[in-house]
Amino acid sequence: MSLRHAAALALVGWYLMSPPFDASLKKPDLDAPLAKWSQIGSFDTAQECNGQEAYNLKQAHAARVTGLLLETDEAAQCIASDDPRLKGK
């Protein structure tokens, strides 16, 4: 790996993203463009982001969260901060 490649990787952060709510379907809109999703966390590494995602889901299950909140937690995704889908069109 070149120094330039290593430096580029070091600049990439990670976002934990949650889908928007589709009022007409009364559920999270999993097909919405990523640019419309909400950032619910920011992390230095994918491992930290994935850890938070797993923690959130574990807490939701422990609290016996159901319905829309659980669906939203289950749909959350870790996305690299340089992912072009975050910019939209």
C-alpha positions, 0 to 999 in steps of 0.5 A, spaced: 500 500 500 502 506 498 503 512 502 498 516 498 493 510 499 494 509 506 493 517 507 486 517 503 484 511 507 485 515 514 481 520 512 475 516 511 470 516 517 464 512 518 457 514 519 451 510 522 445 512 518 438 511 519 432 511 513 427 516 513 420 514 515 415 513 509 408 516 512 404 513 506 407 506 508 407 507 515 414 504 515 422 506 514 423 507 507 429 503 505 429 505 498 430 512 499 436 515 496 442 515 502 442 522 501 435 522 505 437 518 510 439 521 517 446 521 520 445 518 527 453 517 529 460 519 526 466 514 527 473 514 525 473 506 523 468 501 520 469 497 526 467 502 531 460 504 527 459 497 526 459 496 534 455 502 535 450 499 530 450 492 534 449 495 541 443 500 538 440 493 536 441 489 542 439 495 546 432 495 542 431 488 543 433 488 551 428 494 551 423 490 547 422 495 542 417 493 537 414 496 530 417 502 527 423 503 532 425 496 531 425 496 524 429 503 523 434 500 528 434 494 524 435 498 517 441 502 520 447 502 516 454 504 516 456 508 510 463 511 509 463 518 509 466 519 502 460 514 499 458 518 493 451 516 494 451 521 500 451 527 495 445 525 492 444 527 484 
